[in-house]
Amino acid sequence: MFANNEITERGLLNRALDRIRDEVTLDERMVWAHSIDRAIKDAASPAIPFRSRVAWPGVVLGAAPALVAVAAVLRDEDTAVTREALDAVREFMTDGIDSPLFGNDPLAARRGADELRRELAGSGAVQRATAVATA
């Protein structure tokens, strides 16, 4: 009787909610792109604000080229970004224990940012099909 409605696990409502939960909105992507830009800007400024938790501004500046590429992918409306890829960006930017961005080795931060860029561009993000017809 309740085989295909919102009450069961297999119901239409639950499936729709699962799909929506896994979708990444452009607003979420813009927030993380802005966070990346702000971290680079703070690291490049001569006076680091107190709220900055990175140990060395040189670490962020060492990872800046790859982080700029990550921010560009996040801003691109024609690129689909998965929830897992956005979670990887969040962890890299905020995890003070495991993220190389919070260490004191610029090379490790650059390698971590390059890995994040490859993950975002490779498995996580795919180009959406455009509706423009070529003549």
MOZISUL-V878791 format. One record per run of one state. SS is the DSSP state (H for helix, E for strand, L for the rest). FROM is the first residue (numbers start at 0). TO is the last residue. If there is no record, write none. Layout:
BEGIN
ss = [SS,SS]
from = [FROM,FROM]
to = [TO,TO]
END
This chain:
BEGIN
ss = [L,H,L,H,L,H,L,E,L,H,L,H,L,H,E,L]
from = [0,11,22,25,44,56,75,78,81,82,94,99,102,105,124,127]
to = [10,21,24,43,55,74,77,80,81,93,98,101,104,123,126,134]
END
